Amino acid sequence: MQRSIDYGNLMHRAMRSLIQEVLNDVEANGLPGEHHFFITFDTHHPEVNIADWLVDRYPGEMTVVMQHWYENLHVTDKGFEVTLNFGDAPERLYIPYDAIKTFVDPSVEFGLRFETQDEEEGEDVSDEAEAPLAEVEPEEEPKKEADVVSLDSFRR
């Protein structure tokens, strides 16, 4: 069996490391300027820890916004914890990096998207409910679309 370099996995690890580094900086110094994050994650990932009512409300995936109001951000090597406000109800979330599907900072048109095997092979994943944004504050429309880095161009 011939050995090959798994560029897709290496790229995913590097992208998750970038997210960790950004969140470490935010934990230490807060969000600078107009920066804010839209983070979409798999609510059924085995290590995700969120309230049952959130899993019921957002089956499959959920998008949270870190912008004006967030508390107790704690970043680890495996994921991060943060308290966000859902309609004046603060909730503690734990999101492992492996559960993240997209990470976007629209203030600088930056975005990352992690694709699964099912999505790459073209299987229909549209039966999952589309999760609206869980807004921390009333959100203004992003000024511009963020560029999203896709791994499709690196895979055969």
C-alpha positions in Angstrom: 0.0 0.0 0.0 1.4 3.3 -1.0 1.6 6.1 1.6 0.3 9.5 0.7 0.1 12.9 2.3 -3.3 13.7 3.6 -3.4 17.4 2.8 -7.1 17.7 3.6 -6.6 16.6 7.2 -3.5 18.7 7.6 -5.4 21.8 6.3 -8.3 21.1 8.7 -5.9 20.9 11.6 -4.2 24.2 10.6 -7.5 25.9 10.2 -8.7 24.7 13.6 -5.4 25.9 15.1 -6.0 29.3 13.6 -9.5 29.5 15.3 -7.9 28.5 18.6 -5.3 31.2 18.3 -7.9 33.9 17.4 -10.1 32.8 20.4 -7.1 32.8 22.7 -6.4 36.4 21.7 -10.1 37.4 22.3 -10.0 35.6 25.7 -7.0 37.6 26.7 -7.8 41.0 25.1 -11.4 41.1 24.0 -12.7 41.6 20.5 -10.9 44.4 18.7 -12.7 47.0 16.6 -15.6 45.7 14.5 -14.5 42.1 14.7 -17.2 39.6 15.4 -17.7 35.9 14.7 -20.4 33.7 13.2 -19.7 30.2 14.3 -21.8 27.3 12.9 -21.3 23.9 14.6 -22.8 20.4 14.7 -25.2 20.2 17.7 -25.0 16.4 17.7 -21.2 16.2 18.0 -20.6 13.9 21.0 -18.4 16.5 22.8 -20.7 19.5 22.3 -22.3 20.6 25.6 -25.3 22.9 25.2 -28.7 23.1 26.9 -31.2 20.4 25.8 -33.7 23.1 24.6 -31.0 24.4 22.2 -30.4 21.0 20.8 -34.2 20.6 20.3 -34.5 24.0 18.7 -31.5 23.6 16.5 -31.3 19.9 15.5 -28.2 19.2 13.4 -26.5 22.5 13.4 -26.6 25.9 15.0 -25.0 29.3 14.4 -24.0 31.6 17.2 -22.7 35.1 17.1 -19.9 36.4 19.3 -20.1 40.2 19.2 -21.4 42.7 21.7 -22.4 40.4 24.6 -20.5 37.2 25.6 -19.0 36.2 28.9 -16.6 33.8 30.4 -14.8 32.8 27.2 -12.4 30.0 28.1 -10.3 28.5 25.3 -8.6 25.0 25.5 -6.6 22.8 23.1 -9.8 20.9 22.2 -12.5 23.6 22.1 -13.9 26.6 23.9 -16.6 27.5 26.4 -18.6 30.7 26.3 -21.7 32.1 27.8 -24.0 33.7 25.2 -27.4 35.4 25.5 -30.4 33.8 23.9 -33.4 36.2 24.2 -32.2 37.5 27.6 -31.4 33.9 28.8 -27.7 33.4 29.3 -26.5 29.9 28.4 -23.1 28.3 28.8 -21.9 26.4 25.6 -18.9 24.1 25.1 -18.0 23.8 21.4 -15.1 21.5 20.4 -13.1 22.6 17.4 -14.0 19.3 15.6 -17.7 20.3 15.8 -17.2 23.6 13.9 -18.6 23.7 10.4 -18.0 27.4 9.6 -16.1 30.2 11.3 -16.7 33.7 9.7 -15.5 37.2 10.7 -17.6 39.4 8.3 -15.8 42.6 9.5 -12.7 41.6 7.5 -14.4 39.2 4.9 -12.7 36.1 6.4 -14.3 32.7 6.6 -13.4 29.0 7.0 -15.7 26.1 6.1 -15.1 22.5 7.2 -16.6 19.9 4.9 -17.6 16.4 5.9 -17.2 13.3 3.7 -21.0 13.3 3.1 -20.9 16.8 1.8 -17.9 16.1 -0.4 -19.5 13.0 -1.9 -22.6 15.0 -2.8 -25.0 13.2 -0.5 -28.2 15.1 0.3 -27.8 16.7 3.7 -30.6 19.2 3.1 -33.0 17.3 5.4 -31.4 19.0 8.4 -33.3 22.0 9.7 -31.7 25.3 8.8 -30.7 27.0 12.0 -31.2 30.7 12.2 -28.6 32.8 14.0 -28.7 32.8 17.7 -28.1 36.5 18.1 -26.2 37.9 21.1 -27.3 41.4 20.2 -29.7 42.6 17.4 -27.4 42.0 14.5 -26.9 44.4 11.6 -26.5 42.9 8.1 -22.8 42.2 7.3 -21.5 44.8 4.9 -19.9 42.3 2.5 -19.9 38.6 2.0 -17.0 36.8 3.5 -14.7 34.7 1.3 -14.8 31.1 2.4 -11.8 28.8 2.1 -12.9 25.4 0.7 -10.8 22.3 0.7 -12.4 20.9 -2.6 -9.5 22.4 -4.7 -7.0 20.4 -2.6 -8.7 17.0 -2.9 -8.8 14.5 -5.6 
